[in-house]
Amino acid sequence: MDVRPPQTYQKSHIKDAVNMYDMFSYLQEDSSPAGMLAMQKYFAKKLSSLGISGASNEHVVVYDQGERGLYPVSCRSSFILKYMGHPNVSVLKGGLNSFLETLSNSHQSISDWMEESATSKHKACEYVSQINETWMSNRGEIFDAIMNPHKKKVHIVDVRDKDEWIGASSATSVYGKDFCPRKGRLPNAKWIEWYEFLDKGNPKPKEEIDAIMRDKLGLKDKAEPVILYCLKGTRVSNVWLVLTHYGYTNVKNYFASWNEWSRDPSLPIDNTLLF
């Protein structure tokens, strides 16, 4: 599955790959049950149109360009597919750039692996969803954790870039600093920039990740509840994959993230300009 923009996909992509840029472009602004159901139906319909069924013998490998050695869009796509219950999902390490470099270094013909615009050979089918709710957080859960911190200890982690954390920008440069109506952060959140979990795009060693979680959050047990948020669930998905890979068993992705929270003026934020 190629999750790059359609025009980029049309120029050149791995042979037989389907294109689903929606994995990146989809913005979730409502994490209520009705909003989540709408998201589930949206992706089930898209996956069905691409011939992806969710069958146990089906394997989806997701890739993006891999700019600067990073591939967060693939990670977001992987999280969505796992949330939708797909049993076999992988991310192409390093993205397309790394794949092409590997072909070149091994003296293989790129034309044997790549093709330009092509009609999909995959027949439409029905995607069978098996939603995994345990991985997804929502506005209500976040609000409860903020308003009742002594009821249940929940680590709320902001993984956004520094400008967003300090309140100078509401979003990444892709959307612009004023994309969201409010700037700031969730009350009581701790900041661990998503880059801290990575080394040249790949997960840092387990010992380093454990040290980050212990030193930055005071985490004593990998079963302690952790909720991650960013702007729209992309950078969070990167971190979520790292943490779950290393055995953290109670990590949730607030997928709607700041894109939802900032748009409801009744929800509390900390808008103190830091630094």
C-alpha positions in Angstrom: 0.0 0.0 0.0 1.5 3.3 -1.2 0.3 6.1 1.0 1.9 9.0 -0.8 -0.1 11.7 -2.7 -1.9 10.3 -5.9 0.2 12.4 -8.2 3.4 11.0 -6.7 2.1 7.5 -6.9 1.2 7.9 -10.5 4.7 8.9 -11.5 6.3 5.7 -10.0 5.4 3.1 -7.4 6.2 -0.4 -6.4 4.5 -2.8 -8.8 1.0 -3.9 -7.9 0.8 -1.4 -5.0 -2.5 0.3 -4.3 -2.7 3.9 -3.4 -4.5 5.3 -0.3 -3.4 8.8 0.5 -6.5 9.0 2.8 -4.3 7.3 5.4 -2.5 10.6 5.8 -5.1 13.2 4.7 -8.0 12.0 6.8 -8.7 14.3 9.7 -10.7 13.1 12.7 -12.5 15.9 14.4 -15.0 13.9 16.5 -13.9 11.0 18.8 -17.4 10.4 20.1 -18.9 6.9 19.4 -20.7 8.4 16.4 -17.6 10.0 15.1 -15.5 6.9 15.5 -18.2 4.8 13.7 -18.1 7.3 10.8 -14.3 6.8 10.6 -14.6 3.1 10.7 -17.2 3.1 7.9 -15.0 5.5 5.8 -11.9 3.3 6.0 -13.8 0.0 5.5 -15.3 1.4 2.3 -11.9 2.7 1.1 -10.2 -0.6 1.9 -12.9 -2.6 0.2 -12.6 -0.5 -3.0 -8.9 -1.4 -3.1 -9.5 -5.1 -2.8 -8.3 -5.4 0.9 -10.5 -7.7 2.9 -8.8 -8.2 6.2 -8.6 -12.0 5.7 -6.1 -14.0 7.8 -4.0 -14.9 4.8 -3.7 -11.3 3.6 -0.6 -9.2 4.4 -0.5 -5.4 3.9 2.9 -3.7 3.6 2.6 0.0 3.9 5.2 2.5 2.6 5.6 6.3 2.2 8.6 8.2 0.7 10.8 8.0 3.8 12.0 11.6 3.6 14.9 12.3 6.0 14.8 8.6 7.0 11.4 9.1 8.7 8.2 7.4 7.7 5.4 8.6 10.1 2.7 8.4 7.4 3.3 4.6 7.1 3.1 4.3 10.9 -0.2 6.2 10.9 -1.5 3.9 8.2 -0.3 0.8 10.1 -2.1 2.0 13.2 -5.3 2.6 11.3 -5.2 -0.9 9.8 -4.5 -2.5 13.1 -7.3 -0.5 14.7 -9.6 -1.7 11.9 -8.6 -5.3 12.9 -6.3 -6.2 10.0 -4.3 -9.2 11.2 -1.1 -8.8 9.2 0.3 -5.3 8.7 4.0 -4.3 8.2 5.7 -1.0 7.6 8.4 -0.8 5.0 11.5 0.2 6.9 13.0 3.4 5.7 10.2 3.9 3.2 10.5 3.9 -0.6 13.8 5.8 -0.6 15.5 3.1 1.5 13.9 0.4 -0.7 15.3 2.0 -3.9 18.7 2.4 -2.3 18.7 -1.2 -1.4 17.9 -2.2 -5.0 20.7 0.1 -6.3 23.3 -1.3 -3.8 22.4 -4.8 -4.8 22.6 -4.0 -8.5 19.0 -4.9 -9.2 17.1 -3.3 -12.0 14.7 -0.7 -10.6 12.4 -1.2 -13.5 11.8 -4.8 -12.4 10.3 -3.5 -9.2 8.7 -0.2 -10.1 6.0 0.9 -12.5 4.3 4.1 -13.6 0.5 4.8 -13.5 -1.4 1.6 -13.8 -4.9 0.3 -13.5 -5.3 -1.5 -10.2 -5.3 -5.3 -10.7 -7.1 -5.8 -7.3 -10.8 -6.5 -7.4 -13.1 -4.7 -5.0 -14.3 -6.8 -2.1 -15.8 -6.3 1.4 -13.5 -5.4 4.2 -14.5 -7.1 7.4 -13.8 -4.8 10.3 -12.8 -6.2 13.8 -12.3 -2.9 15.7 -9.8 -2.9 18.4 -11.1 -0.2 20.8 -8.4 -0.9 23.4 -5.8 1.1 21.4 -7.9 4.2 20.8 -8.5 7.0 23.2 -11.1 9.7 23.0 -12.1 13.2 24.2 -14.2 11.8 27.1 -11.4 9.6 28.4 -8.9 12.5 28.2 -11.3 14.9 29.9 -11.9 12.5 32.8 -8.1 12.0 33.2 -7.5 15.7 33.4 -10.4 16.6 35.7 -10.0 13.6 38.0 -6.2 13.0 38.3 -6.4 11.2 41.6 -9.2 8.8 40.4 -6.8 6.9 38.1 -3.3 7.7 37.2 -3.0 8.3 33.5 0.2 9.5 31.8 -0.8 12.0 29.1 2.1 12.5 26.7 2.4 15.3 24.1 4.7 14.1 21.3 4.4 17.2 19.1 7.2 19.4 17.9 8.6 22.1 20.2 6.7 25.0 18.6 3.4 23.3 19.2 4.3 22.3 22.7 5.3 25.8 23.8 2.2 27.4 22.3 3.9 29.2 19.3 2.1 27.1 16.7 -1.2 25.1 16.6 0.0 22.6 14.0 2.9 21.4 11.9 4.3 23.4 9.0 2.3 21.2 6.6 -0.9 22.9 7.9 0.4 26.2 9.2 0.7 27.6 12.7 -2.9 28.9 12.8 -4.6 25.8 11.4 -6.3 25.1 14.8 -8.2 27.8 16.6 -6.2 27.5 19.9 -2.6 27.0 20.7 -1.2 25.4 23.8 -1.3 21.9 25.3 -3.5 19.5 27.4 -3.4 20.3 31.1 -1.1 18.0 33.1 0.5 16.6 29.9 4.2 15.8 29.8 6.2 16.6 26.7 8.4 14.0 24.9 9.0 15.0 21.3 8.4 12.1 19.0 12.0 12.3 17.6 13.3 11.3 21.0 12.0 7.7 20.4 13.9 7.4 17.1 17.4 7.1 15.8 17.6 8.0 12.1 13.9 7.0 11.7 14.2 3.7 13.5 13.3 2.8 17.1 16.0 3.5 19.6 17.1 0.4 21.6 14.8 -0.9 24.2 17.0 0.2 27.1 17.0 3.8 25.9 13.2 3.8 25.4 12.7 2.4 28.9 15.0 5.1 30.3 12.9 7.8 28.5 9.7 6.5 29.9 11.1 6.1 33.4 12.9 9.5 33.6 10.4 11.7 31.7 7.2 10.1 33.0 8.2 8.3 36.2 6.8 5.1 34.7 7.5 2.2 37.0 5.5 -0.5 35.2 4.9 -1.1 31.5 1.2 -1.7 32.3 0.6 1.8 33.5 -1.9 3.7 31.3 -0.3 6.1 28.8 -2.3 8.2 26.3 -0.4 9.8 23.5 -1.5 12.8 21.4 -0.2 15.1 18.6 -2.1 17.0 16.0 -3.9 14.2 14.1 -2.5 10.9 15.2 0.5 10.7 12.8 3.5 11.3 15.1 1.6 9.5 17.9 1.4 6.4 15.7 5.2 6.3 15.3 5.6 6.4 19.1 2.8 3.9 19.7 4.4 1.4 17.4 7.7 1.8 19.2 6.2 1.4 22.7 4.0 -1.5 21.9 6.9 -3.3 20.2 8.9 -3.0 23.4 6.1 -4.4 25.6 4.2 -1.4 26.9 0.8 -2.9 27.2 -1.5 0.0 28.0 -0.7 2.7 25.5 -3.5 4.5 23.6 -3.5 6.8 20.7 -5.7 9.9 21.0 -6.2 9.9 17.3 -8.3 13.0 17.0 -5.7 14.8 19.1 -5.3 18.5 19.1 -7.2 18.8 15.9 -10.4 17.9 17.8 -9.5 19.2 21.3 -8.6 22.7 20.2 -11.8 23.2 18.3 -14.1 22.9 21.3 -13.8 26.0 23.5 -15.5 24.2 26.4 -12.5 21.9 26.8 -9.6 23.0 29.0 -6.2 23.8 27.7 -3.0 25.2 29.1 -2.2 28.1 26.8 0.7 29.6 28.8 3.5 30.5 26.3 6.5 28.6 27.4 10.2 29.5 27.0 
